[in-house]
């Protein structure tokens, strides 16, 4: 399965086999910028532009992960 193989190459854990792209959406989209800061992106792509929404720029990866948890909490409460 191509999706599973890509997930393994990305260092994701080998969970139960799935048929959809949810295995790739389970991780927060945090990328390191050239400036050394970290940017959090939305998990979904915008249908019109095909890009992910910027959810903030943070000095540390821990701060970006904390904000990701806050966003997920807010979406469900």
Backbone torsions as a table, in degrees:
resi	resn	phi	psi	omega
1	UNK	NA	125.7	-174.1
2	UNK	-64.8	-43.9	-178.1
3	UNK	-61.2	-44.4	-178.8
4	UNK	-65.0	-39.1	179.8
5	UNK	-64.9	-42.2	178.7
6	UNK	-64.9	-37.6	178.8
7	UNK	-65.7	-38.0	178.6
8	UNK	-66.1	-39.5	179.2
9	UNK	-66.7	-30.4	179.7
10	UNK	-79.7	-2.3	177.4
11	UNK	88.2	15.7	179.2
12	UNK	-79.6	153.2	-179.9
13	UNK	-69.8	155.8	179.6
14	UNK	-90.9	92.0	177.5
15	UNK	-87.5	-165.3	177.8
16	UNK	-64.5	148.7	-178.8
17	UNK	-65.8	132.9	177.0
18	UNK	-124.9	159.9	-178.9
19	UNK	-101.2	-12.2	-176.9
20	UNK	-107.3	179.8	-178.6
21	UNK	-79.6	5.9	-176.5
22	UNK	-60.5	-25.2	179.2
23	UNK	-64.5	-29.2	179.1
24	UNK	-87.3	-18.8	-178.0
25	UNK	-90.7	-3.3	-174.9
26	UNK	-75.1	-20.3	-179.2
27	UNK	-96.2	143.9	175.3
28	UNK	-66.1	148.5	179.9
29	UNK	-91.1	87.5	178.6
30	UNK	-115.8	124.4	-179.0
31	UNK	-124.3	143.6	177.6
32	UNK	-86.4	131.5	-179.9
33	UNK	-90.8	166.8	178.4
34	UNK	-62.2	-28.3	-179.6
35	UNK	-73.6	-9.7	-179.2
36	UNK	97.0	-6.6	178.6
37	UNK	-87.7	171.3	-178.8
38	UNK	-118.0	138.2	179.8
39	UNK	-117.7	134.8	178.5
40	UNK	-98.7	128.0	179.1
41	UNK	-114.4	154.4	175.8
42	UNK	-62.3	151.1	178.3
43	UNK	-74.0	-29.4	-178.4
44	UNK	-94.5	147.9	174.1
45	UNK	-89.2	145.0	175.2
46	UNK	-70.5	130.1	-176.7
47	UNK	-63.5	-35.8	-176.5
48	UNK	-75.2	-46.0	-173.9
49	UNK	-97.4	-22.8	-177.5
50	UNK	77.5	10.5	-179.9
51	UNK	-112.0	165.1	179.3
52	UNK	-95.0	146.8	-178.0
53	UNK	-76.5	137.8	178.1
54	UNK	-77.1	120.8	-179.8
55	UNK	-104.8	9.7	175.2
56	UNK	134.2	157.1	177.5
57	UNK	-119.6	135.4	-172.2
58	UNK	-132.8	152.8	-179.4
59	UNK	-71.6	-33.6	-178.1
60	UNK	-126.4	156.0	177.2
61	UNK	-65.1	-36.1	179.0
62	UNK	-60.6	-40.9	178.5
63	UNK	-65.0	-39.1	178.0
64	UNK	-65.9	-40.9	178.4
65	UNK	-66.3	-37.6	177.7
66	UNK	-63.0	-43.8	179.5
67	UNK	-64.8	-37.9	176.9
68	UNK	-59.2	-43.5	177.9
69	UNK	-63.5	-39.4	178.4
70	UNK	-63.9	-40.7	177.9
71	UNK	-62.6	-45.6	-179.9
72	UNK	-64.2	-38.6	177.5
73	UNK	-63.3	-45.8	-178.2
74	UNK	-62.4	-37.1	-179.3
75	UNK	-65.2	-27.0	-174.1
76	UNK	-106.2	-1.3	-178.8
77	UNK	-127.4	NA	NA
